[in-house]
């Protein structure tokens, strides 16, 4: 049995970082809960084609894989993302 986990939400920020000579792109989502307050979820974008679709406030669905290290969760894109039809890049400021 194969499970598929998808994170869907509005992109709060886009970060580009360089680590050991390799550039990576991360998107950040804000998640609110009554028990934990506000949490930032970071997803590493692995599909170069999808990097061109990223913009702040876009509503996207990103299939992810999850790794837990020392109690921290790390999310990486596992398949191509989709951008909601309710998001229009031309209207973003």
C-alpha positions in Angstrom: 0.0 0.0 0.0 1.3 3.4 -1.0 0.3 6.6 0.8 0.4 10.0 -0.7 0.7 13.1 1.4 -0.1 16.5 -0.1 0.3 19.9 1.5 -2.2 22.4 0.2 -2.2 26.1 1.1 -1.2 29.6 0.3 2.5 30.3 -0.1 3.7 32.8 2.6 7.3 33.1 1.4 9.8 31.7 -1.1 13.4 31.2 0.0 16.4 30.4 -2.2 19.4 29.0 -0.4 22.8 27.6 -1.3 24.2 24.7 0.5 27.5 23.0 -0.5 27.4 24.7 -3.9 23.8 23.5 -4.6 21.0 26.0 -4.9 17.7 25.0 -3.3 14.3 26.5 -3.2 11.9 26.3 -0.3 8.3 27.5 0.1 6.9 28.4 3.5 3.3 27.9 4.6 1.8 29.2 7.9 -0.3 26.7 9.9 -2.4 27.9 12.8 -3.6 25.7 15.6 -5.2 26.3 19.0 -2.6 24.1 20.8 0.6 25.2 19.0 -0.2 28.7 17.8 1.4 29.5 14.4 3.9 27.0 12.9 6.0 27.5 9.7 6.0 24.5 7.4 8.9 24.6 4.9 8.8 22.4 1.7 11.9 21.9 -0.4 11.0 22.2 -4.1 12.7 19.5 -6.1 11.1 19.9 -9.6 12.8 22.6 -11.6 9.7 23.1 -13.8 7.6 24.0 -10.7 10.1 26.7 -9.5 8.8 28.9 -12.4 5.2 28.6 -11.1 6.0 29.8 -7.6 4.9 33.2 -6.3 3.9 34.6 -3.0 0.2 34.1 -2.0 -0.3 31.4 -4.7 -2.6 28.6 -3.6 -0.8 25.3 -4.4 -1.0 21.6 -3.7 2.4 19.9 -3.3 2.8 16.1 -2.9 5.5 15.6 -0.3 7.7 13.0 1.4 8.5 13.5 5.0 11.6 12.7 7.0 11.9 13.0 10.8 15.3 13.8 12.3 15.8 14.5 16.0 12.1 15.3 16.4 12.0 17.7 13.5 10.0 17.1 10.3 11.4 17.9 6.9 9.2 18.0 3.8 10.4 17.5 0.2 8.4 17.7 -3.0 7.8 14.2 -4.3 5.8 14.9 -7.4 4.7 17.8 -9.6 2.7 20.5 -7.8 -0.6 22.1 -9.0 -1.6 25.7 -8.7 -5.2 26.6 -7.9 -7.4 28.2 -10.5 -8.4 30.7 -7.8 -4.9 32.2 -7.9 -4.0 34.8 -10.5 -0.3 35.8 -10.6 -1.2 39.0 -12.6 -3.3 40.4 -9.7 -0.5 39.9 -7.1 1.3 43.0 -5.9 
